[in-house]
Amino acid sequence: MRRTWWALTAVAVALVVLASVSPPARSQGAGVLRTYTISDVTMNPFTLPQQLATLLVIKPVFDTLTRYRPKDLQPVPGLAASWEASEGGRIWTFKLRKGVKWHDGRPFTAHDVKFTFEGIVNPRVRSLFKAPFRGMQRVEVVDDSTVRVVFEQPNVAFPIALGYNIPIAPRHLLEGKDLNTMPEFVQRPIGTGPFRWKEYVRGSHVVLEANPEYFEGRPKMDTLVFKILPDINTVVAQLRTGELDIGVIEPVHKKALTAVPHLNFLTTDLPSTFYIAMNNSRWQFSDKRVRKALTMAI
């Protein structure tokens, strides 16, 4: 299913903003881009609480092994420069980018990937993304820039799944910690992404600053500001006044903002999947024929 959102954008940034609105391209102070998220964030790359709210902020701070190519959603290199499958997709070998550094200056290596993957499948860790790792037998560090993942059965979609919301975490900071909480780390997270953590005021805003040592080059934007705005009416109002540069709106808001001279609209289609789960333990759905009839009717 595809849904259309109305949006406006001034500049392409490494965010997971699905659709947005913003002024036309022009100088924004000292290179500041102001957007928003709907609630406070907890920057735990394993549990990702609040999901969408945290994901919007975590994406510029942490990298994933693979990414998606926008035009066709195919996986392309991220922290992994290349990868290959053997035994029909039962074994995946990833060649990592060399020279990548964590925000504290420590080198990124295959040990970080192994630590992250093993943390995700750890039954004591409340990770949201265990499903892509189902049947994983082991993670092998071949060398500092090569990691091998072995599954019981072929897992042909593994590189695609890694491009979603599976950030790689720093082993040197988190080894031996309770990955469900990590209070010190979530207050000042360290990633490899294009932006570094600068300031967080709960209920108000998050500020990220450009990472000058990012492996793809320093971002063109100096600062990202995420205002915490749970009310869509406040978002619309701040887009109108220019207090926000980029933000997501729905079609119902477009008419109200069309006449605002400093706003431009970008419309984008989102690939989305929706499903209805029937509770088989309830007598209404215990008969397979009823479930089939309802599914076909829908």
Disulfide bonds with the S-S distance in Angstrom:
none
